[in-house]
Amino acid sequence: MKQQDQKLPNRQVPFSDAFVAFIPEDWQPYSEEMPARLPAADHTAARRDAVSAAYPGERLVIPAGGLKVRSNDTDYRFRPHSAFAHLTGLGTDREPDAVLVLDPVFTDDADDPEKAEDAGHVATLYFKPRAPRTDPEFYADARYGEMWVGKRESLAEMEAMTGLPCAPLADLPAALSANTDRIGARIVRTTDDRLTTLMDELRRTNEVEFDPCVDEEFEVMLSELRLIKDAYELEQMQLACDATTVGFEAVAADFPTAVRKGRGERWCEGVFALHARHLGNDVGYGSICASGDHANTLHWVRNDGDLHDGDLVLLDMGVEVDSLYTADVTRTLPVNGRFTPAQRKVYDAVLAAQTAGIEAARAGATFHEVHDASIRVVAEHLHAWGILPVSVEESLDPVNGGQHRRWMVHGTSHHLGIDVHDCAQARKEFYRDGTLRAGMCITVEPGIYFKSTDLLVPEELRGIGVRIEDDIVITDGEPLILSKALPREADAVEAWMAGLLGS
């Protein structure tokens, strides 16, 4: 079939035979020099070894995921699944459709699984390597073609970058079909629907007894694997917090522009996004830029309001660096650089609650003790102000209380890392009911939120919402505050803003 007779997208002009003959001519040869090893790749083998040890004799399949349609033929910017990135070292936008497979290895009696001894796993990264320039993919394929998406790696180049044996994605179905009647398999189900369907079909075809729970358990294990960060991960977290500090400084310095131009929340969001893309890979999550009463909507991501002189603006933002580790920091700042007495009253209460939470974040403490310490301070202030309708102890009663949650409904902490809410699939006994251990990275982020329509709140406090959030590492001593470069105390915030605003 001639190229021009092939089915083409509506907007693509058919390629003539003359073009097809001409396009591969006179290109500079690809460099034979191999790319440098990705920094994260030196740390991934130990992680894969831990996964291998947890599932002896089973095939383990971890997809990166594919592109997701945003509208018609346009896609969202690609980000690989976190478990895939964690186990391969691939970050930024690498690598759509790729799949990491850990295949079990047996010694000697491999034909008789009952006699064979497990010898761990061999890891293979399946991905779509670049096609030669003589291939129509080079100029006609908008998903993989070099003319469309840039030069892709060869198998050898990807091996050099990741330290992993690599194979063409086209070989994956055969690899997954091998020995399916003799070995079990697990897959991260929620990432690549086509691959999950293929795995399920292989299980049915070979009449393999299959309980979907085995895949769910696999995802839980991969999530729990990230509960304690290694030295490289903590270094990346610090880089993310440092970049986030730069972004916050740029946003605060440009408050006058945000006020003057209108729709200032969007202006703040855009300024931070510029620095996130320049200093890192992207924002780690949708930035919350909430001015005035919008701060009392916990997940205000519309960011379409104005900034007004005299208001507070709650900024919950974080830079995701190229390795995909992200910061998650919140500051509540006075737009004009100075807190009013009412704003400072609420701010200082939240700061006291956060300080109590950070002091409670010690190795050996339970995860919920951080929340308990913070929320007690919140309840004490609400009671002192005459807002809480019951005593502090009654409100803190986990069965019959909870009245304070009207003004602080969310939890105080979550794990942080390659996901903004990292380790989210971990079991309750290792997360919410778990014990803090050195190397864990969590947030501490209490808040007080007084909606403008809340008649139980004194009028001068209505419409004030404050949250302060920092990223901390649990150590064998005092916690390390990764985001400490951004001031927290009200006086320090005002001095910092005076320097930025030149006031």
Solvent accessible surface area in square Angstrom, and as a share of the most:
residue,aa,sasa,rsa
1,M,184,0.82
2,K,116,0.49
3,Q,17,0.07
4,Q,65,0.29
5,D,92,0.48
6,Q,74,0.33
7,K,200,0.85
8,L,40,0.20
9,P,86,0.54
10,N,163,0.83
11,R,196,0.71
12,Q,31,0.14
13,V,114,0.66
14,P,76,0.48
15,F,29,0.12
16,S,57,0.37
17,D,72,0.37
18,A,77,0.59
19,F,67,0.28
20,V,50,0.29
21,A,67,0.52
22,F,135,0.56
23,I,17,0.09
24,P,37,0.24
25,E,95,0.43
26,D,146,0.76
27,W,107,0.38
28,Q,154,0.68
29,P,109,0.69
30,Y,58,0.22
31,S,78,0.50
32,E,163,0.73
33,E,143,0.64
34,M,87,0.39
35,P,50,0.31
36,A,86,0.66
37,R,120,0.44
38,L,35,0.17
39,P,93,0.59
40,A,8,0.07
41,A,6,0.05
42,D,101,0.52
43,H,63,0.28
44,T,0,0.00
45,A,52,0.40
46,A,74,0.58
47,R,18,0.07
48,R,28,0.10
49,D,94,0.49
50,A,39,0.31
51,V,0,0.00
52,S,17,0.11
53,A,81,0.63
54,A,47,0.37
55,Y,20,0.08
56,P,78,0.49
57,G,14,0.14
58,E,38,0.17
59,R,8,0.03
60,L,0,0.00
61,V,0,0.00
62,I,0,0.00
63,P,0,0.00
64,A,2,0.01
65,G,3,0.02
66,G,16,0.15
67,L,50,0.25
68,K,131,0.56
69,V,96,0.55
70,R,161,0.59
71,S,59,0.38
72,N,133,0.68
73,D,85,0.44
74,T,72,0.42
75,D,63,0.32
76,Y,122,0.46
77,R,139,0.51
78,F,18,0.08
79,R,82,0.30
80,P,1,0.01
81,H,57,0.25
82,S,8,0.05
83,A,3,0.02
84,F,0,0.00
85,A,5,0.04
86,H,6,0.03
87,L,0,0.00
88,T,0,0.00
89,G,9,0.08
90,L,1,0.00
91,G,10,0.09
92,T,33,0.19
93,D,79,0.41
94,R,70,0.25
95,E,8,0.04
96,P,22,0.14
97,D,9,0.05
98,A,0,0.00
99,V,2,0.01
100,L,0,0.00
101,V,1,0.01
102,L,3,0.02
103,D,31,0.16
104,P,18,0.11
105,V,60,0.34
106,F,50,0.21
107,T,55,0.32
108,D,139,0.72
109,D,70,0.36
110,A,40,0.31
111,D,132,0.68
112,D,50,0.26
113,P,58,0.36
114,E,168,0.75
115,K,139,0.59
116,A,16,0.12
117,E,122,0.55
118,D,68,0.35
119,A,52,0.40
120,G,21,0.20
121,H,34,0.15
122,V,73,0.42
123,A,15,0.12
124,T,26,0.15
125,L,0,0.00
126,Y,17,0.07
127,F,1,0.00
128,K,53,0.22
129,P,26,0.16
130,R,40,0.15
131,A,16,0.12
132,P,84,0.53
133,R,42,0.15
134,T,102,0.59
135,D,51,0.27
136,P,58,0.36
137,E,22,0.10
138,F,5,0.02
139,Y,12,0.04
140,A,22,0.17
141,D,43,0.22
142,A,61,0.47
143,R,90,0.33
144,Y,26,0.10
145,G,0,0.00
146,E,38,0.17
147,M,97,0.43
148,W,133,0.47
149,V,80,0.46
150,G,33,0.31
151,K,116,0.49
152,R,27,0.10
153,E,27,0.12
154,S,27,0.18
155,L,57,0.28
156,A,53,0.41
157,E,11,0.05
158,M,0,0.00
159,E,67,0.30
160,A,28,0.22
161,M,7,0.03
162,T,2,0.01
163,G,38,0.36
164,L,3,0.02
165,P,69,0.43
166,C,15,0.09
167,A,18,0.14
168,P,42,0.26
169,L,36,0.18
170,A,90,0.69
171,D,71,0.37
172,L,8,0.04
173,P,65,0.41
174,A,74,0.57
175,A,24,0.18
176,L,1,0.00
177,S,50,0.32
178,A,46,0.36
179,N,68,0.35
180,T,17,0.10
181,D,99,0.51
182,R,86,0.31
183,I,19,0.10
184,G,30,0.29
185,A,20,0.16
186,R,27,0.10
187,I,0,0.00
188,V,0,0.00
189,R,62,0.23
190,T,107,0.62
191,T,21,0.12
192,D,17,0.09
193,D,110,0.57
194,R,178,0.65
195,L,12,0.06
196,T,13,0.08
197,T,70,0.41
198,L,46,0.23
199,M,6,0.03
200,D,20,0.10
201,E,79,0.35
202,L,25,0.12
203,R,16,0.06
204,R,159,0.58
205,T,107,0.62
206,N,51,0.26
207,E,154,0.69
208,V,45,0.26
209,E,171,0.77
210,F,68,0.28
211,D,74,0.38
212,P,70,0.44
213,C,62,0.37
214,V,40,0.23
215,D,0,0.00
216,E,102,0.46
217,E,93,0.41
218,F,0,0.00
219,E,31,0.14
220,V,35,0.20
221,M,38,0.17
222,L,5,0.03
223,S,2,0.02
224,E,30,0.13
225,L,43,0.21
226,R,10,0.04
227,L,6,0.03
228,I,68,0.34
229,K,9,0.04
230,D,50,0.26
231,A,84,0.65
232,Y,17,0.06
233,E,3,0.02
234,L,42,0.21
235,E,98,0.44
236,Q,16,0.07
237,M,0,0.00
238,Q,60,0.26
239,L,86,0.43
240,A,0,0.00
241,C,2,0.01
242,D,66,0.34
243,A,11,0.08
244,T,1,0.00
245,T,14,0.08
246,V,65,0.37
247,G,0,0.00
248,F,0,0.00
249,E,58,0.26
250,A,24,0.19
251,V,2,0.01
252,A,0,0.00
253,A,41,0.32
254,D,40,0.21
255,F,1,0.00
256,P,71,0.44
257,T,21,0.12
258,A,0,0.00
259,V,55,0.32
260,R,169,0.62
261,K,118,0.50
262,G,28,0.26
263,R,127,0.46
264,G,0,0.00
265,E,0,0.00
266,R,97,0.36
267,W,87,0.31
268,C,2,0.01
269,E,56,0.25
270,G,39,0.37
271,V,22,0.13
272,F,0,0.00
273,A,34,0.26
274,L,119,0.59
275,H,41,0.18
276,A,0,0.00
277,R,114,0.42
278,H,147,0.66
279,L,77,0.39
280,G,11,0.10
281,N,15,0.07
282,D,29,0.15
283,V,35,0.20
284,G,19,0.18
285,Y,44,0.17
286,G,48,0.46
287,S,6,0.04
288,I,11,0.06
289,C,0,0.00
290,A,1,0.00
291,S,7,0.04
292,G,16,0.16
293,D,59,0.31
294,H,56,0.25
295,A,2,0.02
296,N,6,0.03
297,T,58,0.34
298,L,45,0.23
299,H,142,0.63
300,W,27,0.09
301,V,84,0.49
302,R,150,0.55
303,N,0,0.00
304,D,43,0.22
305,G,10,0.10
306,D,68,0.35
307,L,3,0.01
308,H,101,0.45
309,D,103,0.54
310,G,29,0.28
311,D,41,0.21
312,L,9,0.04
313,V,0,0.00
314,L,1,0.01
315,L,0,0.00
316,D,9,0.05
317,M,0,0.00
318,G,0,0.00
319,V,0,0.00
320,E,8,0.03
321,V,11,0.06
322,D,79,0.41
323,S,19,0.12
324,L,0,0.00
325,Y,5,0.02
326,T,2,0.01
327,A,0,0.00
328,D,6,0.03
329,V,1,0.00
330,T,0,0.00
331,R,1,0.01
332,T,0,0.00
333,L,1,0.00
334,P,1,0.01
335,V,7,0.04
336,N,40,0.20
337,G,6,0.06
338,R,144,0.53
339,F,18,0.07
340,T,55,0.32
341,P,119,0.75
342,A,23,0.18
343,Q,14,0.06
344,R,69,0.25
345,K,84,0.36
346,V,0,0.00
347,Y,0,0.00
348,D,60,0.31
349,A,1,0.01
350,V,0,0.00
351,L,22,0.11
352,A,42,0.32
353,A,0,0.00
354,Q,0,0.00
355,T,50,0.29
356,A,23,0.18
357,G,0,0.00
358,I,14,0.07
359,E,105,0.47
360,A,25,0.20
361,A,0,0.00
362,R,77,0.28
363,A,44,0.34
364,G,57,0.55
365,A,18,0.14
366,T,37,0.21
367,F,8,0.03
368,H,75,0.33
369,E,73,0.33
370,V,0,0.00
371,H,54,0.24
372,D,69,0.36
373,A,28,0.22
374,S,0,0.00
375,I,8,0.04
376,R,93,0.34
377,V,24,0.14
378,V,0,0.00
379,A,0,0.00
380,E,76,0.34
381,H,52,0.23
382,L,0,0.00
383,H,86,0.38
384,A,83,0.64
385,W,49,0.17
386,G,65,0.63
387,I,9,0.05
388,L,10,0.05
389,P,91,0.57
390,V,37,0.21
391,S,45,0.29
392,V,22,0.12
393,E,106,0.48
394,E,98,0.44
395,S,0,0.00
396,L,37,0.18
397,D,52,0.27
398,P,132,0.83
399,V,127,0.73
400,N,122,0.62
401,G,27,0.26
402,G,21,0.20
403,Q,63,0.28
404,H,13,0.06
405,R,130,0.47
406,R,141,0.51
407,W,4,0.01
408,M,1,0.01
409,V,76,0.44
410,H,41,0.18
411,G,39,0.37
412,T,1,0.01
413,S,17,0.11
414,H,21,0.09
415,H,2,0.01
416,L,0,0.00
417,G,0,0.00
418,I,3,0.01
419,D,43,0.22
420,V,30,0.17
421,H,98,0.44
422,D,0,0.00
423,C,0,0.00
424,A,64,0.50
425,Q,98,0.44
426,A,14,0.11
427,R,115,0.42
428,K,123,0.52
429,E,96,0.43
430,F,85,0.35
431,Y,29,0.11
432,R,137,0.50
433,D,73,0.38
434,G,5,0.05
435,T,68,0.40
436,L,1,0.01
437,R,116,0.42
438,A,40,0.31
439,G,11,0.10
440,M,3,0.01
441,C,0,0.00
442,I,0,0.00
443,T,0,0.00
444,V,0,0.00
445,E,18,0.08
446,P,0,0.00
447,G,0,0.00
448,I,0,0.00
449,Y,13,0.05
450,F,0,0.00
451,K,97,0.41
452,S,54,0.35
453,T,110,0.64
454,D,12,0.06
455,L,139,0.69
456,L,96,0.48
457,V,2,0.01
458,P,44,0.28
459,E,134,0.60
460,E,111,0.50
461,L,1,0.00
462,R,77,0.28
463,G,17,0.16
464,I,17,0.09
465,G,1,0.01
466,V,0,0.00
467,R,9,0.03
468,I,0,0.00
469,E,0,0.00
470,D,0,0.00
471,D,0,0.00
472,I,0,0.00
473,V,5,0.03
474,I,1,0.01
475,T,40,0.23
476,D,134,0.69
477,G,40,0.38
478,E,133,0.60
479,P,19,0.12
480,L,82,0.41
481,I,34,0.17
482,L,6,0.03
483,S,1,0.01
484,K,145,0.62
485,A,69,0.54
486,L,2,0.01
487,P,24,0.15
488,R,39,0.14
489,E,88,0.39
490,A,4,0.03
491,D,96,0.50
492,A,40,0.31
493,V,0,0.00
494,E,39,0.18
495,A,70,0.55
496,W,43,0.15
497,M,0,0.00
498,A,34,0.26
499,G,65,0.62
500,L,53,0.26
501,L,43,0.21
502,G,71,0.68
503,S,100,0.64
